[in-house]
Amino acid sequence: MYRLSFLFVFILAEVLFAQNSSSIQINGGFISKRMSSLGLNSSVQYNHGISENFELYGYVGYAAWDYYEIAIQHELRFYKSVVEDDHNLYSAFGGARTYFGKTDWFTAFVEAEIGYLYLSYNNYKIFRGTLSSNQIAFYPDYGTKKYIKENLFGIGLGAGIIHPMSGGISLVFYYKLNTYINSKYNGLFSKRGTYSLFNVGFNYKI
């Protein structure tokens, strides 16, 4: 058993530390969630080549957006009100990326990932009010503010292209669809627990 374990560790080390290219990737762009304001995100990523067309990667990231609103039905009409604001999302993910469809201008890739997220935001109850025109409206009750912190796990799928430049630098464009897998968010890719990333990055070979 000891010899088998040693052999497994040796083979794993040979794969991970083989003389394949590695790179550092700096990313930035937009985060989008349904019923929420558009936000910004950034990340620092390490890519380790396993073969010519396959990489393992890991990254840490930060994203921020302002409000989340809900739809309220009242007397056969629908109204909207903000119920959360000041969202901050910290993430640490690991994944795998495979390249295909290489051309003179770019190489396409797809990737899958899993990781941990820490989310914080303010939560409010709502109240019904009346506008000066006697129309009904719903508003957040800022006197009921609660500071919420959540530890989450997520999975994601992504696709993009990488364009080689000079000096070992490449330009990366990609899209990711990520979702929380915690049960309170009503399952995979639910409206409440899913977000999209639209990013541009610089990839530097090391």
HUSUL-V807424 format. One record per helix or strand of 3 or more residues. SS is the DSSP state (helix for helix, strand for strand). FROM is the first residue (numbers start at 1). TO is the last residue. Records with the same first field share a line. If there is no record, write none. Layout:
SS=FROM-TO + FROM-TO
This chain:
helix=2-16 + 183-185
strand=22-32 + 39-51 + 54-65 + 68-74 + 77-100 + 107-130 + 136-164 + 169-180 + 194-205
